[in-house]
Amino acid sequence: MKPNLIQQQTLQWKMNQTLLQSIHILQLSSIELTDYINEVVKENPLIEEVNYDYDIQQYRKSHSEDVSIDINRKEETMYDKLKFQLSGVKVPKELKPVVEYGIDSLNDDGYLDIDLETWAEDCRTTVPMAEKALSYIQSLEPTGIGARNLSECISLQLKEMGKDYPFVMDLMEHHLEWVATENVEEIAGYYETTEEIAAEVIDSIKLCHPKPGLLLNTQQPEYIIPEAMIFKENGSWKIKFYKWANPTIKISDMYHNLMGMEKEADSFLKEKYRQVEWLKQAIHYRTNTLEDIITLIVEKQYDYFEHGIMMMKALTLSDIADELDLHVSTISRAINQKYVQTPKGVFPIKYFLPSGVRQKNGKKTASNVIKYLIQEMIDMENKRKPLSDQAIKERLLDEYDIDIARRTVMKYREQLHIPASTKRRKR
């Protein structure tokens, strides 16, 4: 066959250096940004000074009494480790951002912190696609990662062991106290099996880890510093960004003095100058994006800042992305592992973007509000007769007109690290 020269026009998107660096720096916390800039300074002779205006160590000393604030080099997180595993899995290109969003939506214990409908809505995809993305997450190690509740977590681990008992899900959801008290007779009688099998089920469950995310999280405490301060002044809420989140980079006069030297040296200096300019633009992009996001959050959660947790609204990444005309992944990267200081303490920015539970009247109740109410009920309960998950569900409906499933109560209770009623009972 005679070869032919064919001219074909194709549309291709290529990231330039500035965009790549902007995306990378957008994800960094203030501590990581400081470390990154320090590394650039070491190999770029044109940078004369980086002005952070207010030293991080000064901040540490002035807030030494606040136990929620401290500083340390950030360790590799559970999210980092899972995404590294994901890089070795063949995931369809269109599904990868959906999977990564799911990983970012896991709580510290490794459980999925949003429902599939919210996940699909935030990623502008379908529920079946979110389910498929979840299957990829649940294929990662350790087994149990990505579970939506304790029963699913245990079930996934038992399947991995080759011990997939048909009644385990029901046992974990409705009769967990039988497992806790090792009530072999009740399990055998209720599920019409032998006591030997019931005992084997209990022994197998004991081998499972109830919080697989902890196996990936660093055991050392994670220390943090905030990006900004949210405070009230003269009757209005304001935002002040700490200078370390937006440092000023000064170029040495040496650059202008040495320009016009021999070609090789001149080329080197120009390259180092471009590097500084890229870095400045990336820092500027990070600062502006964070400022826009936090400003909008304060606006949307105004009632929370004024009146407290009971006034917090359900707010999603998608809501913020639509308002700012940005992609959801950009918002996710910008707020990941970043914190703000408020009159009530230091909180991750994600705290102000709680998922919501839709009620019969069509309105959504923020998950943080429901968790707060559950915590209050349990704090005030009779310790001799602690409230069951079903009792909490009924009280939420009767007293606050919040209608959620019992399993949702159990999920939120576990996220609050509160044991089941059988473990809370005191004689």
Secondary structure, DSSP 8 states (H G I E B T S, - for coil): ----------------HHHHHHHHHHT--HHHHHHHHHHHHHH-TTEEEEE-SS-HHHHHHHTTT-TT---------HHHHHHHHHTTS---TTTHHHHHHHHHTB-TTS-B-S-HHHHHHHTTS-HHHHHHHHHHHTTSSSTTTT-SSHHHHHHHHHHHHT---TTHHHHHHH-HHHHHTT-HHHHHHHTT--HHHHHHHHHHHHTS-S-GGGGTS-SS------SEEEEEETTEEEEEE-GGGS-EEEE-THHHHHTTS-HHHHHHHHHHHHHHHHHHHHHHHHHHHHHHHHHHHHHHTHHHHHH-GGG-----HHHHHHHHT--HHHHHHHHTT-EEEETTEEEEGGGGS--EEE-TTS-EEEHHHHHHHHHHHHHHS-TTS---HHHHHHHHHHHH-----HHHHHHHHHHTT---HHHH---
